[in-house]
Amino acid sequence: MEQQGTYDAQFGARKVCVLIPTYNNAGTLGAVLEQVMGYTRHVIVVNDGSTDDTKAVLERFPQVNVLSYQPNRGKGIALRRGFTFAVEQGYDFAITMDADGQHYASDLIAFLDKADRNDPAILIGARNLHQENMPGKNTFANKFSNFWFYVETGLKGPDTQSGYRLYPLFAMKRMRFMCTKYEFEIEVLVRSSWKGIRIGWEPVGVYYPPAEERVSHFRPFRDFSRISVLNTVLVTIAFLYIHPRNLLRFIFSKDGLRYLWREQLLAAGESNARKAVSVGFGVFMGIFPVWGFQMLIAVIVAAFLRLNKALVLIASNISIPPMIPLIVYGSFLMGRMFVTEDATWIIFSKNLTLDDVKQNLFQYITGSITLAVAAGLVAGLVTYLALSVFRRKRTAAQT
């Protein structure tokens, strides 16, 4: 069936293609392609090892670029291979759609209008998650995904699981990914955000057929397990490296220190005591011996105690890499108070025993907790005194 895409010129000028990964969607793929071809002929279908009549359906659309392979490898591989193929065809952007008919081709134009080389961004089609026939498990899974996306990137969004997306392929050329299944769509968002690619959302319509008509290849136990493992890895990387890196970049930026001083410390709305406790608690958590989870625990506790989360996060970064050796050594020094024999350097002994390791670990842990308490108290006290002076001066100057 030949159709002339009514927006072909715009798709071609902006080097945008529509990328549709498919696996055994012969019952819906034809209708999806007919709708898409009404807008553009810049279409790529990735046939991810289908075993149904998908090949016959695709033969009805000879103008579509098809990338086929066997066996089925998963949606992540299909998208990754599709991205590579699209770049080889000269495209800078790819709008991805699912082949099950849930996306409306009319929303392609909204993505097309946002394809801008001067503002590379991944735009996600935000669905109405409360409409009729929306599967309840999808709503829960999306909230779960949105939460961990926020933890890993600091970005809040309404829908991180939608497959209707605009990808700036030219900005992602050198990125390497590890995921092969559904979890790829989480990995690509998080790692793109870490790289500095903007993540945005565009409202789209969505159609969910009655439960008895749905076709899904999502395997709840296996795929949810893979997503959980991925989130564990991403959270660890985020709190050990990405968040400290971003914070340091912000603090040492042109206006970072000024913002921290004026908008967080001196700004009205919170008492000196609350701000001081926030800083002190942040320093405490930055030293407390739960490496890799300090910032996560700090944020959770700060939210529960209604502390200033920004100050808590900033202060918890006392454990940035240059400070770690000093913190570890200081912990061993403080731990001397709790042992009869100093075990600071015992780890370098040639005749190391299990008892030696236990002694060394006990000295470090007790010393680390002591140092965390002492440093937190000092930081809180210094902050309180400084705020008492400078906020008074600021108030007097304003009056």
QUIZI-V324041 format. One record per residue. N is the residue number from 1. RES is the residue in one letter. SS is DSSP state (h for helix, s for strand, l for the rest). PHI is phi in whole degrees, -180 to 180 (NA if undefined). Layout:
((N/RES/SS/PHI) (N/RES/SS/PHI))
//
This chain:
((1/M/l/NA) (2/E/l/-87) (3/Q/l/-135) (4/Q/l/-95) (5/G/l/-65) (6/T/l/-73) (7/Y/l/-118) (8/D/h/-55) (9/A/h/-61) (10/Q/h/-68) (11/F/h/-63) (12/G/h/-68) (13/A/h/-64) (14/R/l/-93) (15/K/l/56) (16/V/s/-113) (17/C/s/-123) (18/V/s/-103) (19/L/s/-112) (20/I/s/-122) (21/P/s/-80) (22/T/s/-144) (23/Y/l/-144) (24/N/l/54) (25/N/l/-114) (26/A/h/-59) (27/G/h/-71) (28/T/h/-122) (29/L/h/-59) (30/G/h/-58) (31/A/h/-65) (32/V/h/-62) (33/L/h/-66) (34/E/h/-60) (35/Q/h/-68) (36/V/h/-66) (37/M/h/-66) (38/G/l/-71) (39/Y/l/-109) (40/T/l/-160) (41/R/l/-101) (42/H/l/-84) (43/V/s/-126) (44/I/s/-125) (45/V/s/-113) (46/V/s/-102) (47/N/s/-87) (48/D/s/-85) (49/G/l/69) (50/S/l/-63) (51/T/l/-118) (52/D/l/-99) (53/D/l/-92) (54/T/h/-57) (55/K/h/-59) (56/A/h/-65) (57/V/h/-63) (58/L/h/-66) (59/E/h/-66) (60/R/l/-76) (61/F/l/-127) (62/P/l/-64) (63/Q/l/-80) (64/V/l/-86) (65/N/s/-75) (66/V/s/-120) (67/L/s/-116) (68/S/s/-120) (69/Y/s/-161) (70/Q/l/-131) (71/P/l/-85) (72/N/l/-60) (73/R/l/-115) (74/G/l/112) (75/K/h/-63) (76/G/h/-61) (77/I/h/-64) (78/A/h/-59) (79/L/h/-68) (80/R/h/-63) (81/R/h/-69) (82/G/h/-65) (83/F/h/-62) (84/T/h/-62) (85/F/h/-63) (86/A/h/-64) (87/V/h/-63) (88/E/h/-63) (89/Q/l/-84) (90/G/l/95) (91/Y/l/-89) (92/D/l/-98) (93/F/s/-133) (94/A/s/-135) (95/I/s/-99) (96/T/s/-93) (97/M/s/-130) (98/D/s/-82) (99/A/l/-91) (100/D/l/-92) (101/G/l/87) (102/Q/l/-79) (103/H/s/-98) (104/Y/l/-96) (105/A/h/-63) (106/S/h/-62) (107/D/h/-79) (108/L/h/-59) (109/I/h/-67) (110/A/h/-63) (111/F/h/-70) (112/L/h/-57) (113/D/h/-65) (114/K/l/-97) (115/A/l/-76) (116/D/l/-136) (117/R/h/-64) (118/N/h/-80) (119/D/h/-140) (120/P/l/-63) (121/A/s/-150) (122/I/s/-91) (123/L/s/-106) (124/I/s/-108) (125/G/s/-74) (126/A/s/-80) (127/R/l/-89) (128/N/l/-84) (129/L/l/-80) (130/H/l/-117) (131/Q/l/-81) (132/E/l/-62) (133/N/l/73) (134/M/l/-66) (135/P/l/-60) (136/G/h/-60) (137/K/h/-65) (138/N/h/-66) (139/T/h/-64) (140/F/h/-63) (141/A/h/-62) (142/N/h/-69) (143/K/h/-63) (144/F/h/-61) (145/S/h/-66) (146/N/h/-60) (147/F/h/-63) (148/W/h/-70) (149/F/h/-63) (150/Y/h/-65) (151/V/h/-62) (152/E/h/-82) (153/T/h/-125) (154/G/l/81) (155/L/l/-105) (156/K/l/-104) (157/G/l/-148) (158/P/l/-81) (159/D/l/-159) (160/T/l/-101) (161/Q/l/-110) (162/S/l/-66) (163/G/l/-90) (164/Y/l/-87) (165/R/s/-145) (166/L/s/-109) (167/Y/s/-112) (168/P/s/-85) (169/L/h/-59) (170/F/h/-66) (171/A/h/-87) (172/M/l/-112) (173/K/l/-58) (174/R/l/-93) (175/M/l/-80) (176/R/l/-120) (177/F/l/-122) (178/M/l/-114) (179/C/l/-88) (180/T/l/-121) (181/K/l/-110) (182/Y/l/-60) (183/E/l/-66) (184/F/h/-57) (185/E/h/-68) (186/I/h/-84) (187/E/h/-57) (188/V/h/-65) (189/L/h/-69) (190/V/h/-65) (191/R/h/-70) (192/S/h/-68) (193/S/h/-62) (194/W/h/-61) (195/K/h/-77) (196/G/l/105) (197/I/l/-79) (198/R/s/-67) (199/I/s/-113) (200/G/s/-136) (201/W/s/-131) (202/E/s/-131) (203/P/s/-60) (204/V/l/-138) (205/G/l/-85) (206/V/s/-150) (207/Y/l/-118) (208/Y/l/-117) (209/P/l/-69) (210/P/l/-54) (211/A/h/-54) (212/E/h/-72) (213/E/h/-104) (214/R/l/-78) (215/V/l/-122) (216/S/l/-133) (217/H/l/-103) (218/F/l/-75) (219/R/l/-102) (220/P/h/-49) (221/F/h/-70) (222/R/h/-64) (223/D/h/-71) (224/F/h/-66) (225/S/h/-64) (226/R/h/-64) (227/I/h/-65) (228/S/h/-65) (229/V/h/-63) (230/L/h/-59) (231/N/h/-63) (232/T/h/-61) (233/V/h/-65) (234/L/h/-66) (235/V/h/-64) (236/T/h/-62) (237/I/h/-63) (238/A/h/-61) (239/F/h/-83) (240/L/h/-84) (241/Y/h/-131) (242/I/h/-64) (243/H/h/-64) (244/P/h/-60) (245/R/h/-61) (246/N/h/-64) (247/L/h/-66) (248/L/h/-63) (249/R/h/-60) (250/F/h/-69) (251/I/h/-60) (252/F/l/-95) (253/S/l/-77) (254/K/l/-56) (255/D/l/-113) (256/G/h/-63) (257/L/h/-64) (258/R/h/-64) (259/Y/h/-63) (260/L/h/-60) (261/W/h/-72) (262/R/h/-82) (263/E/h/-90) (264/Q/h/-106) (265/L/h/-82) (266/L/l/-88) (267/A/l/-63) (268/A/l/-75) (269/G/l/116) (270/E/l/-136) (271/S/l/-72) (272/N/h/-58) (273/A/h/-65) (274/R/h/-66) (275/K/h/-66) (276/A/h/-66) (277/V/h/-63) (278/S/h/-62) (279/V/h/-65) (280/G/h/-61) (281/F/h/-67) (282/G/h/-61) (283/V/h/-64) (284/F/h/-57) (285/M/h/-69) (286/G/h/-67) (287/I/h/-103) (288/F/l/-54) (289/P/l/-75) (290/V/l/-128) (291/W/l/-53) (292/G/l/96) (293/F/l/-123) (294/Q/h/-60) (295/M/h/-69) (296/L/h/-63) (297/I/h/-64) (298/A/h/-60) (299/V/h/-66) (300/I/h/-63) (301/V/h/-66) (302/A/h/-61) (303/A/h/-66) (304/F/h/-65) (305/L/h/-89) (306/R/l/60) (307/L/l/-88) (308/N/l/-77) (309/K/h/-64) (310/A/h/-63) (311/L/h/-66) (312/V/h/-61) (313/L/h/-65) (314/I/h/-63) (315/A/h/-68) (316/S/h/-68) (317/N/h/-81) (318/I/h/-61) (319/S/h/-92) (320/I/l/-68) (321/P/h/-45) (322/P/h/-62) (323/M/h/-91) (324/I/h/-57) (325/P/h/-59) (326/L/h/-68) (327/I/h/-67) (328/V/h/-63) (329/Y/h/-65) (330/G/h/-62) (331/S/h/-64) (332/F/h/-65) (333/L/h/-63) (334/M/h/-67) (335/G/h/-71) (336/R/h/-60) (337/M/h/-68) (338/F/h/-110) (339/V/l/-129) (340/T/l/-86) (341/E/l/-131) (342/D/l/-64) (343/A/l/-113) (344/T/l/-58) (345/W/l/-105) (346/I/h/-67) (347/I/h/-64) (348/F/h/-92) (349/S/l/-68) (350/K/l/-76) (351/N/l/-111) (352/L/l/-74) (353/T/l/-117) (354/L/h/-63) (355/D/h/-64) (356/D/h/-64) (357/V/h/-63) (358/K/h/-62) (359/Q/h/-66) (360/N/h/-63) (361/L/h/-67) (362/F/h/-63) (363/Q/h/-64) (364/Y/h/-67) (365/I/h/-65) (366/T/h/-65) (367/G/h/-69) (368/S/h/-65) (369/I/h/-64) (370/T/h/-63) (371/L/h/-64) (372/A/h/-62) (373/V/h/-64) (374/A/h/-64) (375/A/h/-66) (376/G/h/-64) (377/L/h/-64) (378/V/h/-64) (379/A/h/-62) (380/G/h/-64) (381/L/h/-66) (382/V/h/-63) (383/T/h/-63) (384/Y/h/-63) (385/L/h/-65) (386/A/h/-64) (387/L/h/-66) (388/S/h/-60) (389/V/h/-81) (390/F/h/-74) (391/R/h/-72) (392/R/h/-66) (393/K/h/-65) (394/R/h/-66) (395/T/h/-64) (396/A/h/-66) (397/A/h/-66) (398/Q/h/-74) (399/T/l/-95))
//
